[in-house]
Amino acid sequence: MPDGPRQRLLTAAMELMCERGVHGTALTDLLDLSGTARGSVYQHFPDGKSQLMTEATRVAGRWLGAMLDDLLATRAPADALTGMVDYWRETLVGSDFQRGCPVLAAAQAGPGEPEILAAAADAFAGWTASIAAALGSKPPGPPAADAAALAGVAVSTLEGAIAISRATRSTRPLDDAGAILVRLLGADAPAR
């Protein structure tokens, strides 16, 4: 995508959601960070901030999903999750624990934002499906229902660990979650 006003607004929305959540992100902050005019929001997102945040959630979900899929294409599922833990550790530490997952932030938008919640749910479902497919693709993989349940637990555990790591300003919850996920998913990778 070209780096026009629409893309700059989406990038700014993702960045601010990571730090402030959906409702903590003011339209003026989006405009300042993106360097766009107020009219650009309504030109590219006619329904305003809610539509912008919904689309930013979708973009963030696809971007993180692509990262996960790339890891799953070359690694065992538990090793791929270790790669995601490594990414989030770097993100948390590199931002002094200010940046979390934009999709998790979107999931906390509340019942007044059903489109944003649906976009977050779609992202979580996509990540879960990718992990479940990878778990089931290597014989002797678990039955499909077990693979889906394990994948759901992995996504929930990782997202919760990111949130707790931010709150405690420590990577310990994330590292502990990664170590347990490696064991749970039966990886050959050493626990951290």
Residue pairs with C-beta under 8 A, 6 or more apart in sequence:
1 7
5 34
5 36
5 37
5 40
5 43
5 44
6 40
6 44
8 34
8 35
8 36
9 30
9 34
9 36
9 40
9 41
9 44
9 45
9 52
10 52
10 55
10 56
10 59
11 34
12 29
12 30
12 33
12 34
13 25
13 30
13 52
13 53
13 55
13 56
14 56
14 59
14 60
14 102
15 33
15 99
16 24
16 25
16 29
16 30
16 33
17 25
17 53
17 56
17 57
17 60
17 102
17 105
17 106
18 95
18 98
18 99
18 100
18 101
18 102
18 105
19 95
19 98
19 99
19 100
20 29
20 105
21 105
21 108
21 109
22 53
22 105
22 106
22 108
22 109
22 113
22 116
23 109
23 110
25 49
25 53
27 38
27 41
27 48
27 49
30 41
30 49
30 52
31 37
31 38
31 41
34 40
41 48
41 49
41 52
42 48
44 52
45 51
45 52
45 55
50 113
50 115
50 116
51 115
53 106
53 109
53 113
53 116
54 113
54 115
54 116
54 118
54 119
55 119
56 102
56 106
57 102
57 103
57 106
57 116
57 119
57 120
57 123
58 119
58 122
58 123
60 102
60 103
60 106
60 123
61 103
61 119
61 120
61 122
61 123
61 124
61 126
61 127
62 123
62 126
64 101
64 103
64 123
64 127
65 123
65 126
65 127
65 130
67 84
67 87
68 80
68 84
68 127
68 130
68 131
69 130
71 79
71 80
71 83
71 84
72 80
72 130
72 131
72 134
75 83
76 134
76 138
76 185
76 187
76 188
76 189
77 131
77 134
77 135
77 154
77 185
77 187
78 181
78 182
78 184
78 185
78 186
78 187
78 189
79 182
79 187
79 188
79 189
80 131
80 134
81 131
81 154
81 158
81 178
81 181
81 182
81 185
82 178
82 181
82 182
82 187
82 189
82 192
84 158
85 158
85 174
85 175
85 177
85 178
85 181
85 192
88 101
88 158
88 161
88 162
88 165
88 174
89 171
89 174
89 175
91 99
92 99
92 100
92 162
92 165
92 166
92 171
92 174
93 171
97 165
97 166
97 169
98 166
100 162
100 163
100 166
101 159
101 162
101 163
103 120
103 123
103 124
103 159
104 120
104 159
104 162
104 163
106 116
106 117
106 119
106 120
107 117
107 120
107 121
107 124
109 116
109 117
109 120
110 117
111 117
124 155
124 159
127 151
127 155
128 148
128 151
128 152
128 154
128 155
129 148
129 151
130 151
131 147
131 150
131 151
131 154
131 155
132 144
132 147
132 148
132 150
132 151
132 152
133 147
135 141
135 142
135 147
135 150
135 151
135 185
136 142
136 143
136 144
136 147
141 147
142 150
150 184
150 185
153 184
154 181
154 184
154 185
157 177
157 180
157 181
158 174
158 177
158 178
158 181
160 173
160 177
161 173
161 174
161 176
161 177
161 178
162 174
164 173
164 174
165 171
165 172
165 173
165 174
175 192
178 191
178 192
179 191
179 192
182 189
182 190
182 191
182 192
183 191
